[in-house]
Amino acid sequence: MSGRIILVALFVLLVITTLRAEELIEPTPAEAADIATWIPQACCRTNNCCRKVVESALVQLPKNQVRVVTTGQVLPRTGWSQDKNTWRCTCDWNDTTKNWDVHPHANTRCVFPHHSGF
């Protein structure tokens, strides 16, 4: 019986971990000023769509491709991060509010992984 409880507990932990949304961390004012010098405007940087993510949120693939774990999107690496953070520029236009919404499942426009020996 206790083996079954442990198995159920492990399954629940796995489901919670899998479903946990990726954390998109808003840049500080200093970081926002810094990324403005190296992240292109075409990445939606001007709409505050670029956010820090944990390094494991992006999977490096062959031929400079990157997979976004949360969405499954595969896109070319836009460039390497110029600081020690991993950046994902991701947002969707909200026609109701007339604003860009940043959320984990939004369309990713650009990715800047932290170069850690790839």
Buried (B, 14 or more C-beta within 10 A) or exposed (E): EEEEEEEEEEEEEEEEEEEEEBEBEEBEEEBBEBBEEBBEEEBBBEBBBBBBBEEEBBEBEEEEEBBBBBBEBEBEBBBEBBBEBBBBBBBBEEEEEEEBBBEBBBBBBBBBBBBEEE
